[in-house]
Amino acid sequence: MERQVIDEIQQLKKEKNAVILAHYYTWPEVQAIADFSGDSLGLSRKAGETDADIIVFAGVEFMAETASIISPEKKVLIPEGNLGCSLADCITAEKLRNWKSQYPEAVVVSYVNSTAEVKAESDYCCTSGNAVNVLKAIPEDKQILFCPDANLGAWAAKEAGREVILWKGGCHVHVAMNLSMLKKAAATYPDHEILMHPEASCSAEIPEELKEKTYIYSTAGMIKHVAVSAKKKFLIATEPGILYELQQQNPEKEFVAIDSFLVCGSMKTITPEKILAALKYETRVVKVNDELAAKARKPIERMISINR
Ligand code: SF4
């Protein structure tokens, strides 16, 4: 990365009172210039806490939308247009309304990886880090619809001891992480502890022989686990961008991705140069209109109140 780009970004950040938030799945050079790197919940929280006037959100569109919902008074910029998410795109508000009409008594839990319109139709939001607690907090006599990620929903339901009706959606990166990939990687790296994201398609069906050394975590959970684990080697089953933060925090430990080619194309289109352009020209503003934001904020606030 050119020094000049970094210097210009730093200068503009000061002049405009701006902050850069980057998701763990972006390139290392993007995370390196960010004021804060995190998962979608961590970044949303930061967006709510910051006193900056401008937030440059190095992540996909729904994440920038969440920042706008939480901080409606801030200007939220995204460095690239049309940064879609295969998971969030699995369900629209209209499809969700149709689904709900078949289960009029059910409550809807939506993974935070969903559009503002879908959140606005939901009763609760959840993240991969708190999905189990959110399900446990719902009264036992309530039927639960869970969308859009079927793998996260199946895993969280099993952990929470609840029955849920799943929307059959998934993220293309994590859906590819199946049982045969896990077994092959575990055989190649027999000394590694396995950290797997619940969006992975085999998260709810870990084979008996691997259960003892496999942990299912959100990306933030993986970071916490590694910090306290006595183990030195880890096999990571999520988007490999997370390896940058893991390595930064634990230079003495070894990390290997379950498949280093399984990347999120949208996240990887973000570059420092595009962040610079976003800051300079204040282009691609993501703004959720007030009425929609008010509706979408409710399930997010319910989630946060469960996980205080
Ligand atoms: S990794 Fe998957 S869920 Fe995350 S932003 Fe990319 S497509 Fe969406």
Boltz pocket constraint, residues with backbone or C-beta under 6 A from the ligand:
constraints:
  - pocket:
      binder: B
      contacts: [[A, 25], [A, 60], [A, 84], [A, 85], [A, 86], [A, 87], [A, 88], [A, 113], [A, 171], [A, 172], [A, 173], [A, 174], [A, 239], [A, 264], [A, 265], [A, 266], [A, 267]]
      max_distance: 6.0
